[in-house]
Amino acid sequence: MEVKIGVQHTPREIVLESGLSAEEVESAVGEALAGKARLLSLTDEKGRKVLVPADRIAYVEIGEPTTRRVGFGAL
């Protein structure tokens, strides 16, 4: 699942592929924005952890689950 996180006062957004479901990402973001957690912590598919201070989150875009294509066929 592709997740894009906009951070205040930063020109680029953070983009990661997460193995979490949309509901799990949404609940993690909700907890961070509600003040239950000071950091939004997500782990990508390669095991790297991304930490964003909750008070600096501008937006979070949760994409559709991605499927991997195999082969070299013409589009």
All heavy atoms as a GROMACS GRO file, in nm:
protein
  562
    1MET      N    1   0.084  -0.115   0.000
    1MET     CA    2   0.000   0.000   0.000
    1MET      C    3   0.090   0.123   0.000
    1MET      O    4   0.180   0.133   0.081
    1MET     CB    5  -0.088  -0.006   0.124
    1MET     CG    6  -0.151   0.122   0.164
    1MET     SD    7  -0.327   0.125   0.170
    1MET     CE    8  -0.383  -0.030   0.118
    2GLU      N    9   0.065   0.215  -0.092
    2GLU     CA   10   0.144   0.337  -0.098
    2GLU      C   11   0.089   0.440  -0.001
    2GLU      O   12  -0.032   0.464   0.003
    2GLU     CB   13   0.144   0.394  -0.240
    2GLU     CG   14   0.229   0.517  -0.253
    2GLU     CD   15   0.230   0.573  -0.394
    2GLU    OE1   16   0.124   0.620  -0.438
    2GLU    OE2   17   0.335   0.570  -0.456
    3VAL      N   18   0.178   0.499   0.078
    3VAL     CA   19   0.139   0.602   0.175
    3VAL      C   20   0.225   0.725   0.147
    3VAL      O   21   0.347   0.716   0.139
    3VAL     CB   22   0.163   0.553   0.320
    3VAL    CG1   23   0.124   0.662   0.420
    3VAL    CG2   24   0.086   0.426   0.348
    4LYS      N   25   0.159   0.841   0.131
    4LYS     CA   26   0.229   0.968   0.113
    4LYS      C   27   0.200   1.055   0.233
    4LYS      O   28   0.085   1.071   0.272
    4LYS     CB   29   0.181   1.040  -0.013
    4LYS     CG   30   0.214   0.968  -0.142
    4LYS     CD   31   0.166   1.046  -0.261
    4LYS     CE   32   0.194   0.969  -0.388
    4LYS     NZ   33   0.146   1.042  -0.507
    5ILE      N   34   0.306   1.112   0.292
    5ILE     CA   35   0.292   1.195   0.411
    5ILE      C   36   0.349   1.332   0.379
    5ILE      O   37   0.467   1.345   0.344
    5ILE     CB   38   0.367   1.134   0.531
    5ILE    CG1   39   0.319   0.992   0.557
    5ILE    CG2   40   0.349   1.222   0.655
    5ILE    CD1   41   0.404   0.915   0.655
    6GLY      N   42   0.267   1.434   0.391
    6GLY     CA   43   0.312   1.572   0.375
    6GLY      C   44   0.354   1.626   0.510
    6GLY      O   45   0.283   1.610   0.609
    7VAL      N   46   0.472   1.688   0.514
    7VAL     CA   47   0.525   1.743   0.637
    7VAL      C   48   0.530   1.895   0.625
    7VAL      O   49   0.575   1.948   0.523
    7VAL     CB   50   0.666   1.687   0.666
    7VAL    CG1   51   0.721   1.742   0.795
    7VAL    CG2   52   0.664   1.535   0.669
    8GLN      N   53   0.482   1.965   0.728
    8GLN     CA   54   0.480   2.111   0.726
    8GLN      C   55   0.621   2.166   0.710
    8GLN      O   56   0.717   2.113   0.764
    8GLN     CB   57   0.422   2.164   0.857
    8GLN     CG   58   0.278   2.130   0.876
    8GLN     CD   59   0.227   2.179   1.012
    8GLN    OE1   60   0.297   2.243   1.087
    8GLN    NE2   61   0.103   2.145   1.043
    9HIS      N   62   0.632   2.276   0.633
    9HIS     CA   63   0.756   2.349   0.611
    9HIS      C   64   0.862   2.264   0.540
    9HIS      O   65   0.982   2.289   0.556
    9HIS     CB   66   0.813   2.405   0.741
    9HIS     CG   67   0.712   2.480   0.822
    9HIS    ND1   68   0.652   2.596   0.778
    9HIS    CD2   69   0.658   2.454   0.943
    9HIS    CE1   70   0.567   2.638   0.869
    9HIS    NE2   71   0.569   2.554   0.970
   10THR      N   72   0.819   2.162   0.466
   10THR     CA   73   0.908   2.077   0.389
   10THR      C   74   0.855   2.068   0.246
   10THR      O   75   0.737   2.036   0.228
   10THR     CB   76   0.915   1.935   0.450
   10THR    OG1   77   0.949   1.946   0.587
   10THR    CG2   78   1.016   1.849   0.380
   11PRO      N   79   0.938   2.097   0.147
   11PRO     CA   80   0.888   2.098   0.008
   11PRO      C   81   0.855   1.959  -0.048
   11PRO      O   82   0.775   1.948  -0.140
   11PRO     CB   83   1.001   2.163  -0.070
   11PRO     CG   84   1.123   2.141   0.010
   11PRO     CD   85   1.077   2.138   0.154
   12ARG      N   86   0.915   1.855   0.006
   12ARG     CA   87   0.890   1.720  -0.046
   12ARG      C   88   0.804   1.640   0.049
   12ARG      O   89   0.806   1.662   0.170
   12ARG     CB   90   1.023   1.648  -0.067
   12ARG     CG   91   1.108   1.711  -0.175
   12ARG     CD   92   1.236   1.637  -0.196
   12ARG     NE   93   1.209   1.499  -0.236
   12ARG     CZ   94   1.301   1.405  -0.241
   12ARG    NH1   95   1.425   1.432  -0.206
   12ARG    NH2   96   1.270   1.283  -0.279
   13GLU      N   97   0.732   1.545  -0.008
   13GLU     CA   98   0.652   1.455   0.075
   13GLU      C   99   0.727   1.324   0.094
   13GLU      O  100   0.816   1.290   0.017
   13GLU     CB  101   0.516   1.430   0.011
   13GLU     CG  102   0.522   1.365  -0.125
   13GLU     CD  103   0.388   1.366  -0.197
   13GLU    OE1  104   0.294   1.432  -0.151
   13GLU    OE2  105   0.378   1.299  -0.300
   14ILE      N  106   0.691   1.251   0.198
   14ILE     CA  107   0.750   1.120   0.225
   14ILE      C  108   0.660   1.016   0.160
   14ILE      O  109   0.539   1.015   0.183
   14ILE     CB  110   0.759   1.095   0.377
   14ILE    CG1  111   0.847   1.200   0.443
   14ILE    CG2  112   0.810   0.955   0.405
   14ILE    CD1  113   0.842   1.197   0.594
   15VAL      N  114   0.718   0.930   0.076
   15VAL     CA  115   0.643   0.826   0.008
   15VAL      C  116   0.702   0.691   0.048
   15VAL      O  117   0.823   0.672   0.042
   15VAL     CB  118   0.650   0.842  -0.145
   15VAL    CG1  119   0.570   0.733  -0.214
   15VAL    CG2  120   0.599   0.979  -0.187
   16LEU      N  121   0.616   0.599   0.092
   16LEU     CA  122   0.664   0.467   0.128
   16LEU      C  123   0.561   0.362   0.091
   16LEU      O  124   0.442   0.390   0.082
   16LEU     CB  125   0.698   0.458   0.277
   16LEU     CG  126   0.586   0.474   0.377
   16LEU    CD1  127   0.573   0.348   0.460
   16LEU    CD2  128   0.616   0.590   0.467
   17GLU      N  129   0.610   0.241   0.067
   17GLU     CA  130   0.525   0.125   0.043
   17GLU      C  131   0.516   0.048   0.174
   17GLU      O  132   0.616   0.002   0.226
   17GLU     CB  133   0.585   0.035  -0.066
   17GLU     CG  134   0.579   0.092  -0.205
   17GLU     CD  135   0.438   0.095  -0.261
   17GLU    OE1  136   0.356   0.008  -0.226
   17GLU    OE2  137   0.410   0.187  -0.339
   18SER      N  138   0.397   0.036   0.226
   18SER     CA  139   0.378  -0.030   0.355
   18SER      C  140   0.301  -0.160   0.337
   18SER      O  141   0.215  -0.170   0.250
   18SER     CB  142   0.301   0.063   0.449
   18SER     OG  143   0.274  -0.002   0.571
   19GLY      N  144   0.333  -0.257   0.420
   19GLY     CA  145   0.261  -0.384   0.420
   19GLY      C  146   0.134  -0.379   0.504
   19GLY      O  147   0.060  -0.477   0.509
   20LEU      N  148   0.109  -0.266   0.568
   20LEU     CA  149  -0.011  -0.251   0.651
   20LEU      C  150  -0.134  -0.230   0.565
   20LEU      O  151  -0.126  -0.183   0.452
   20LEU     CB  152   0.005  -0.131   0.745
   20LEU     CG  153   0.120  -0.135   0.845
   20LEU    CD1  154   0.130  -0.003   0.918
   20LEU    CD2  155   0.102  -0.249   0.942
   21SER      N  156  -0.250  -0.259   0.620
   21SER     CA  157  -0.375  -0.232   0.550
   21SER      C  158  -0.411  -0.084   0.565
   21SER      O  159  -0.354  -0.013   0.649
   21SER     CB  160  -0.488  -0.318   0.609
   21SER     OG  161  -0.519  -0.275   0.740
   22ALA      N  162  -0.505  -0.039   0.486
   22ALA     CA  163  -0.548   0.101   0.492
   22ALA      C  164  -0.604   0.135   0.630
   22ALA      O  165  -0.581   0.244   0.682
   22ALA     CB  166  -0.652   0.129   0.384
   23GLU      N  167  -0.675   0.042   0.691
   23GLU     CA  168  -0.733   0.064   0.823
   23GLU      C  169  -0.625   0.078   0.930
   23GLU      O  170  -0.637   0.162   1.020
   23GLU     CB  171  -0.830  -0.048   0.860
   23GLU     CG  172  -0.956  -0.053   0.776
   23GLU     CD  173  -0.935  -0.118   0.640
   23GLU    OE1  174  -0.835  -0.194   0.623
   23GLU    OE2  175  -1.015  -0.092   0.550
   24GLU      N  176  -0.519  -0.002   0.919
   24GLU     CA  177  -0.410   0.006   1.016
   24GLU      C  178  -0.334   0.138   1.004
   24GLU      O  179  -0.298   0.199   1.105
   24GLU     CB  180  -0.314  -0.112   0.997
   24GLU     CG  181  -0.374  -0.245   1.035
   24GLU     CD  182  -0.287  -0.363   0.996
   24GLU    OE1  183  -0.220  -0.356   0.890
   24GLU    OE2  184  -0.285  -0.461   1.072
   25VAL      N  185  -0.310   0.182   0.881
   25VAL     CA  186  -0.242   0.310   0.860
   25VAL      C  187  -0.330   0.423   0.913
   25VAL      O  188  -0.284   0.513   0.982
   25VAL     CB  189  -0.209   0.333   0.711
   25VAL    CG1  190  -0.156   0.473   0.688
   25VAL    CG2  191  -0.109   0.230   0.662
   26GLU      N  192  -0.459   0.418   0.883
   26GLU     CA  193  -0.552   0.521   0.928
   26GLU      C  194  -0.558   0.528   1.080
   26GLU      O  195  -0.560   0.637   1.138
   26GLU     CB  196  -0.691   0.495   0.871
   26GLU     CG  197  -0.790   0.604   0.901
   26GLU     CD  198  -0.924   0.580   0.834
   26GLU    OE1  199  -0.937   0.487   0.754
   26GLU    OE2  200  -1.017   0.658   0.864
   27SER      N  201  -0.557   0.414   1.148
   27SER     CA  202  -0.563   0.417   1.294
   27SER      C  203  -0.432   0.471   1.353
   27SER      O  204  -0.435   0.542   1.452
   27SER     CB  205  -0.597   0.279   1.350
   27SER     OG  206  -0.484   0.201   1.373
   28ALA      N  207  -0.316   0.438   1.292
   28ALA     CA  208  -0.189   0.492   1.340
   28ALA      C  209  -0.185   0.644   1.324
   28ALA      O  210  -0.140   0.716   1.414
   28ALA     CB  211  -0.072   0.428   1.266
   29VAL      N  212  -0.234   0.694   1.212
   29VAL     CA  213  -0.238   0.838   1.189
   29VAL      C  214  -0.336   0.903   1.286
   29VAL      O  215  -0.308   1.009   1.344
   29VAL     CB  216  -0.277   0.870   1.042
   29VAL    CG1  217  -0.302   1.017   1.022
   29VAL    CG2  218  -0.168   0.822   0.948
   30GLY      N  219  -0.452   0.842   1.306
   30GLY     CA  220  -0.551   0.896   1.398
   30GLY      C  221  -0.500   0.906   1.540
   30GLY      O  222  -0.524   1.006   1.609
   31GLU      N  223  -0.427   0.804   1.586
   31GLU     CA  224  -0.369   0.808   1.720
   31GLU      C  225  -0.265   0.919   1.733
   31GLU      O  226  -0.259   0.988   1.835
   31GLU     CB  227  -0.306   0.673   1.755
   31GLU     CG  228  -0.406   0.564   1.780
   31GLU     CD  229  -0.342   0.430   1.808
   31GLU    OE1  230  -0.216   0.424   1.819
   31GLU    OE2  231  -0.416   0.331   1.817
   32ALA      N  232  -0.185   0.936   1.629
   32ALA     CA  233  -0.083   1.043   1.633
   32ALA      C  234  -0.149   1.180   1.635
   32ALA      O  235  -0.107   1.268   1.711
   32ALA     CB  236   0.011   1.031   1.513
   33LEU      N  237  -0.252   1.200   1.555
   33LEU     CA  238  -0.317   1.331   1.550
   33LEU      C  239  -0.402   1.358   1.673
   33LEU      O  240  -0.424   1.474   1.708
   33LEU     CB  241  -0.401   1.343   1.422
   33LEU     CG  242  -0.323   1.343   1.292
   33LEU    CD1  243  -0.418   1.348   1.173
   33LEU    CD2  244  -0.225   1.460   1.287
   34ALA      N  245  -0.451   1.254   1.739
   34ALA     CA  246  -0.532   1.272   1.860
   34ALA      C  247  -0.446   1.300   1.982
   34ALA      O  248  -0.500   1.331   2.089
   34ALA     CB  249  -0.618   1.148   1.883
   35GLY      N  250  -0.315   1.287   1.968
   35GLY     CA  251  -0.227   1.314   2.081
   35GLY      C  252  -0.192   1.193   2.163
   35GLY      O  253  -0.122   1.203   2.263
   36LYS      N  254  -0.238   1.075   2.122
   36LYS     CA  255  -0.205   0.953   2.196
   36LYS      C  256  -0.059   0.914   2.175
   36LYS      O  257   0.000   0.848   2.259
   36LYS     CB  258  -0.298   0.839   2.154
   36LYS     CG  259  -0.442   0.862   2.190
   36LYS     CD  260  -0.528   0.747   2.145
   36LYS     CE  261  -0.674   0.776   2.175
   36LYS     NZ  262  -0.761   0.670   2.126
   37ALA      N  263  -0.004   0.951   2.060
   37ALA     CA  264   0.136   0.924   2.028
   37ALA      C  265   0.200   1.053   1.978
   37ALA      O  266   0.136   1.128   1.905
   37ALA     CB  267   0.147   0.815   1.922
   38ARG      N  268   0.323   1.080   2.017
   38ARG     CA  269   0.390   1.203   1.974
   38ARG      C  270   0.451   1.189   1.835
   38ARG      O  271   0.480   1.287   1.771
   38ARG     CB  272   0.498   1.240   2.075
   38ARG     CG  273   0.438   1.266   2.213
   38ARG     CD  274   0.539   1.310   2.309
   38ARG     NE  275   0.574   1.449   2.277
   38ARG     CZ  276   0.677   1.512   2.327
   38ARG    NH1  277   0.757   1.451   2.410
   38ARG    NH2  278   0.702   1.636   2.295
   39LEU      N  279   0.470   1.063   1.793
   39LEU     CA  280   0.528   1.035   1.662
   39LEU      C  281   0.437   0.943   1.582
   39LEU      O  282   0.376   0.851   1.637
   39LEU     CB  283   0.664   0.964   1.676
   39LEU     CG  284   0.778   1.043   1.736
   39LEU    CD1  285   0.896   0.949   1.759
   39LEU    CD2  286   0.818   1.156   1.645
   40LEU      N  287   0.430   0.967   1.451
   40LEU     CA  288   0.368   0.871   1.360
   40LEU      C  289   0.479   0.777   1.317
   40LEU      O  290   0.580   0.821   1.261
   40LEU     CB  291   0.308   0.943   1.238
   40LEU     CG  292   0.260   0.851   1.126
   40LEU    CD1  293   0.150   0.758   1.175
   40LEU    CD2  294   0.213   0.933   1.008
   41SER      N  295   0.464   0.651   1.346
   41SER     CA  296   0.567   0.551   1.316
   41SER      C  297   0.510   0.448   1.219
   41SER      O  298   0.413   0.379   1.250
   41SER     CB  299   0.611   0.482   1.445
   41SER     OG  300   0.699   0.377   1.416
   42LEU      N  301   0.570   0.439   1.099
   42LEU     CA  302   0.530   0.342   1.000
   42LEU      C  303   0.654   0.267   0.951
   42LEU      O  304   0.762   0.326   0.943
   42LEU     CB  305   0.461   0.409   0.880
   42LEU     CG  306   0.330   0.480   0.909
   42LEU    CD1  307   0.282   0.554   0.785
   42LEU    CD2  308   0.224   0.382   0.955
   43THR      N  309   0.639   0.141   0.916
   43THR     CA  310   0.748   0.060   0.864
   43THR      C  311   0.717   0.023   0.720
   43THR      O  312   0.605  -0.021   0.690
   43THR     CB  313   0.766  -0.067   0.948
   43THR    OG1  314   0.785  -0.029   1.085
   43THR    CG2  315   0.886  -0.146   0.902
   44ASP      N  316   0.816   0.043   0.630
   44ASP     CA  317   0.793   0.009   0.490
   44ASP      C  318   0.818  -0.139   0.465
   44ASP      O  319   0.852  -0.214   0.556
   44ASP     CB  320   0.875   0.099   0.397
   44ASP     CG  321   1.024   0.069   0.399
   44ASP    OD1  322   1.067  -0.022   0.472
   44ASP    OD2  323   1.097   0.137   0.325
   45GLU      N  324   0.801  -0.182   0.339
   45GLU     CA  325   0.812  -0.323   0.304
   45GLU      C  326   0.954  -0.376   0.318
   45GLU      O  327   0.975  -0.496   0.328
   45GLU     CB  328   0.762  -0.346   0.162
   45GLU     CG  329   0.613  -0.330   0.150
   45GLU     CD  330   0.563  -0.356   0.010
   45GLU    OE1  331   0.642  -0.349  -0.086
   45GLU    OE2  332   0.442  -0.384  -0.003
   46LYS      N  333   1.053  -0.290   0.318
   46LYS     CA  334   1.193  -0.332   0.332
   46LYS      C  335   1.239  -0.331   0.478
   46LYS      O  336   1.354  -0.355   0.507
   46LYS     CB  337   1.283  -0.242   0.250
   46LYS     CG  338   1.257  -0.254   0.102
   46LYS     CD  339   1.348  -0.165   0.022
   46LYS     CE  340   1.317  -0.177  -0.126
   46LYS     NZ  341   1.402  -0.090  -0.207
   47GLY      N  342   1.149  -0.298   0.570
   47GLY     CA  343   1.181  -0.299   0.712
   47GLY      C  344   1.233  -0.168   0.766
   47GLY      O  345   1.269  -0.159   0.883
   48ARG      N  346   1.238  -0.064   0.683
   48ARG     CA  347   1.284   0.068   0.730
   48ARG      C  348   1.170   0.137   0.804
   48ARG      O  349   1.055   0.133   0.760
   48ARG     CB  350   1.330   0.154   0.613
   48ARG     CG  351   1.453   0.097   0.545
   48ARG     CD  352   1.493   0.181   0.428
   48ARG     NE  353   1.389   0.166   0.326
   48ARG     CZ  354   1.406   0.195   0.199
   48ARG    NH1  355   1.520   0.245   0.157
   48ARG    NH2  356   1.310   0.178   0.112
   49LYS      N  357   1.202   0.201   0.914
   49LYS     CA  358   1.102   0.269   0.995
   49LYS      C  359   1.105   0.419   0.964
   49LYS      O  360   1.211   0.479   0.959
   49LYS     CB  361   1.129   0.246   1.143
   49LYS     CG  362   1.017   0.299   1.232
   49LYS     CD  363   1.035   0.252   1.372
   49LYS     CE  364   0.966   0.118   1.382
   49LYS     NZ  365   0.936   0.080   1.519
   50VAL      N  366   0.987   0.478   0.945
   50VAL     CA  367   0.973   0.621   0.919
   50VAL      C  368   0.902   0.681   1.039
   50VAL      O  369   0.794   0.636   1.078
   50VAL     CB  370   0.891   0.647   0.791
   50VAL    CG1  371   0.869   0.794   0.770
   50VAL    CG2  372   0.961   0.586   0.671
   51LEU      N  373   0.964   0.783   1.100
   51LEU     CA  374   0.906   0.853   1.215
   51LEU      C  375   0.882   0.998   1.178
   51LEU      O  376   0.972   1.066   1.128
   51LEU     CB  377   1.001   0.846   1.334
   51LEU     CG  378   1.040   0.707   1.382
   51LEU    CD1  379   1.151   0.716   1.484
   51LEU    CD2  380   0.920   0.636   1.439
   52VAL      N  381   0.760   1.046   1.200
   52VAL     CA  382   0.724   1.184   1.171
   52VAL      C  383   0.661   1.242   1.297
   52VAL      O  384   0.568   1.183   1.352
   52VAL     CB  385   0.624   1.192   1.053
   52VAL    CG1  386   0.587   1.336   1.023
   52VAL    CG2  387   0.679   1.124   0.930
   53PRO      N  388   0.709   1.359   1.343
   53PRO     CA  389   0.644   1.422   1.459
   53PRO      C  390   0.497   1.452   1.427
   53PRO      O  391   0.465   1.506   1.322
   53PRO     CB  392   0.723   1.552   1.478
   53PRO     CG  393   0.852   1.530   1.407
   53PRO     CD  394   0.823   1.436   1.295
   54ALA      N  395   0.410   1.414   1.518
   54ALA     CA  396   0.266   1.428   1.495
   54ALA      C  397   0.223   1.572   1.472
   54ALA      O  398   0.132   1.599   1.394
   54ALA     CB  399   0.188   1.368   1.612
   55ASP      N  400   0.291   1.668   1.537
   55ASP     CA  401   0.251   1.807   1.521
   55ASP      C  402   0.300   1.869   1.391
   55ASP      O  403   0.267   1.983   1.361
   55ASP     CB  404   0.298   1.890   1.641
   55ASP     CG  405   0.448   1.890   1.657
   55ASP    OD1  406   0.516   1.802   1.598
   55ASP    OD2  407   0.499   1.978   1.729
   56ARG      N  408   0.376   1.796   1.309
   56ARG     CA  409   0.427   1.845   1.181
   56ARG      C  410   0.358   1.782   1.060
   56ARG      O  411   0.392   1.812   0.948
   56ARG     CB  412   0.578   1.820   1.170
   56ARG     CG  413   0.658   1.891   1.273
   56ARG     CD  414   0.661   2.038   1.244
   56ARG     NE  415   0.746   2.104   1.343
   56ARG     CZ  416   0.723   2.223   1.387
   56ARG    NH1  417   0.620   2.290   1.345
   56ARG    NH2  418   0.803   2.277   1.475
   57ILE      N  419   0.262   1.693   1.084
   57ILE     CA  420   0.193   1.627   0.973
   57ILE      C  421   0.097   1.725   0.907
   57ILE      O  422   0.011   1.783   0.973
   57ILE     CB  423   0.114   1.503   1.023
   57ILE    CG1  424   0.211   1.400   1.080
   57ILE    CG2  425   0.031   1.442   0.910
   57ILE    CD1  426   0.143   1.281   1.145
   58ALA      N  427   0.113   1.744   0.776
   58ALA     CA  428   0.024   1.832   0.700
   58ALA      C  429  -0.092   1.750   0.642
   58ALA      O  430  -0.207   1.790   0.648
   58ALA     CB  431   0.100   1.903   0.589
   59TYR      N  432  -0.060   1.634   0.582
   59TYR     CA  433  -0.162   1.546   0.526
   59TYR      C  434  -0.105   1.406   0.512
   59TYR      O  435   0.016   1.386   0.511
   59TYR     CB  436  -0.213   1.596   0.390
   59TYR     CG  437  -0.107   1.595   0.283
   59TYR    CD1  438  -0.088   1.483   0.202
   59TYR    CD2  439  -0.027   1.706   0.261
   59TYR    CE1  440   0.010   1.482   0.105
   59TYR    CE2  441   0.070   1.706   0.163
   59TYR     CZ  442   0.087   1.592   0.085
   59TYR     OH  443   0.185   1.592  -0.012
   60VAL      N  444  -0.194   1.309   0.500
   60VAL     CA  445  -0.156   1.170   0.474
   60VAL      C  446  -0.248   1.119   0.365
   60VAL      O  447  -0.370   1.128   0.375
   60VAL     CB  448  -0.168   1.082   0.600
   60VAL    CG1  449  -0.136   0.937   0.566
   60VAL    CG2  450  -0.078   1.132   0.711
   61GLU      N  451  -0.188   1.066   0.258
   61GLU     CA  452  -0.264   1.010   0.147
   61GLU      C  453  -0.240   0.860   0.146
   61GLU      O  454  -0.126   0.814   0.137
   61GLU     CB  455  -0.217   1.072   0.016
   61GLU     CG  456  -0.292   1.025  -0.105
   61GLU     CD  457  -0.241   1.092  -0.230
   61GLU    OE1  458  -0.217   1.214  -0.229
   61GLU    OE2  459  -0.224   1.021  -0.330
   62ILE      N  460  -0.348   0.783   0.156
   62ILE     CA  461  -0.338   0.637   0.158
   62ILE      C  462  -0.387   0.588   0.023
   62ILE      O  463  -0.501   0.610  -0.015
   62ILE     CB  464  -0.423   0.577   0.271
   62ILE    CG1  465  -0.380   0.636   0.405
   62ILE    CG2  466  -0.412   0.426   0.271
   62ILE    CD1  467  -0.470   0.601   0.521
   63GLY      N  468  -0.297   0.520  -0.052
   63GLY     CA  469  -0.328   0.474  -0.186
   63GLY      C  470  -0.388   0.334  -0.188
   63GLY      O  471  -0.407   0.270  -0.084
   64GLU      N  472  -0.413   0.289  -0.308
   64GLU     CA  473  -0.466   0.155  -0.330
   64GLU      C  474  -0.354   0.052  -0.310
   64GLU      O  475  -0.238   0.082  -0.333
   64GLU     CB  476  -0.519   0.143  -0.473
   64GLU     CG  477  -0.641   0.229  -0.500
   64GLU     CD  478  -0.763   0.180  -0.425
   64GLU    OE1  479  -0.782   0.058  -0.412
   64GLU    OE2  480  -0.839   0.265  -0.379
   65PRO      N  481  -0.390  -0.068  -0.272
   65PRO     CA  482  -0.288  -0.173  -0.264
   65PRO      C  483  -0.226  -0.194  -0.402
   65PRO      O  484  -0.296  -0.199  -0.502
   65PRO     CB  485  -0.366  -0.297  -0.220
   65PRO     CG  486  -0.492  -0.246  -0.161
   65PRO     CD  487  -0.520  -0.115  -0.228
   66THR      N  488  -0.093  -0.206  -0.406
   66THR     CA  489  -0.024  -0.223  -0.534
   66THR      C  490  -0.002  -0.371  -0.561
   66THR      O  491   0.025  -0.449  -0.471
   66THR     CB  492   0.112  -0.150  -0.532
   66THR    OG1  493   0.188  -0.199  -0.423
   66THR    CG2  494   0.094  -0.002  -0.519
   67THR      N  495  -0.013  -0.406  -0.688
   67THR     CA  496   0.018  -0.541  -0.730
   67THR      C  497   0.142  -0.535  -0.817
   67THR      O  498   0.158  -0.445  -0.899
   67THR     CB  499  -0.099  -0.603  -0.809
   67THR    OG1  500  -0.128  -0.520  -0.921
   67THR    CG2  501  -0.222  -0.616  -0.723
   68ARG      N  502   0.228  -0.630  -0.799
   68ARG     CA  503   0.353  -0.631  -0.875
   68ARG      C  504   0.329  -0.697  -1.010
   68ARG      O  505   0.270  -0.803  -1.020
   68ARG     CB  506   0.460  -0.706  -0.798
   68ARG     CG  507   0.490  -0.640  -0.666
   68ARG     CD  508   0.630  -0.672  -0.626
   68ARG     NE  509   0.660  -0.608  -0.499
   68ARG     CZ  510   0.730  -0.498  -0.488
   68ARG    NH1  511   0.777  -0.440  -0.595
   68ARG    NH2  512   0.756  -0.447  -0.371
   69ARG      N  513   0.379  -0.630  -1.116
   69ARG     CA  514   0.369  -0.687  -1.250
   69ARG      C  515   0.495  -0.766  -1.279
   69ARG      O  516   0.604  -0.728  -1.241
   69ARG     CB  517   0.355  -0.574  -1.352
   69ARG     CG  518   0.229  -0.497  -1.335
   69ARG     CD  519   0.217  -0.394  -1.443
   69ARG     NE  520   0.108  -0.304  -1.410
   69ARG     CZ  521   0.092  -0.186  -1.462
   69ARG    NH1  522   0.178  -0.141  -1.549
   69ARG    NH2  523  -0.009  -0.112  -1.428
   70VAL      N  524   0.477  -0.873  -1.353
   70VAL     CA  525   0.590  -0.958  -1.388
   70VAL      C  526   0.593  -0.971  -1.540
   70VAL      O  527   0.491  -0.988  -1.604
   70VAL     CB  528   0.575  -1.099  -1.323
   70VAL    CG1  529   0.689  -1.189  -1.365
   70VAL    CG2  530   0.568  -1.086  -1.173
   71GLY      N  531   0.711  -0.960  -1.597
   71GLY     CA  532   0.725  -0.978  -1.741
   71GLY      C  533   0.762  -0.850  -1.812
   71GLY      O  534   0.775  -0.744  -1.754
   72PHE      N  535   0.781  -0.865  -1.941
   72PHE     CA  536   0.825  -0.752  -2.024
   72PHE      C  537   0.726  -0.725  -2.136
   72PHE      O  538   0.762  -0.677  -2.242
   72PHE     CB  539   0.964  -0.783  -2.084
   72PHE     CG  540   1.069  -0.800  -1.979
   72PHE    CD1  541   1.107  -0.926  -1.939
   72PHE    CD2  542   1.128  -0.691  -1.919
   72PHE    CE1  543   1.203  -0.944  -1.840
   72PHE    CE2  544   1.223  -0.707  -1.822
   72PHE     CZ  545   1.262  -0.834  -1.782
   73GLY      N  546   0.601  -0.754  -2.116
   73GLY     CA  547   0.500  -0.735  -2.220
   73GLY      C  548   0.479  -0.590  -2.255
   73GLY      O  549   0.505  -0.499  -2.178
   74ALA      N  550   0.433  -0.565  -2.377
   74ALA     CA  551   0.404  -0.430  -2.423
   74ALA      C  552   0.276  -0.381  -2.357
   74ALA      O  553   0.183  -0.457  -2.333
   74ALA     CB  554   0.391  -0.427  -2.573
   75LEU      N  555   0.271  -0.252  -2.332
   75LEU     CA  556   0.151  -0.194  -2.270
   75LEU      C  557   0.048  -0.159  -2.371
   75LEU      O  558   0.064  -0.116  -2.474
   75LEU     CB  559   0.191  -0.069  -2.189
   75LEU     CG  560   0.285  -0.096  -2.073
   75LEU    CD1  561   0.324   0.036  -2.009
   75LEU    CD2  562   0.218  -0.186  -1.970
   0.00000   0.00000   0.00000
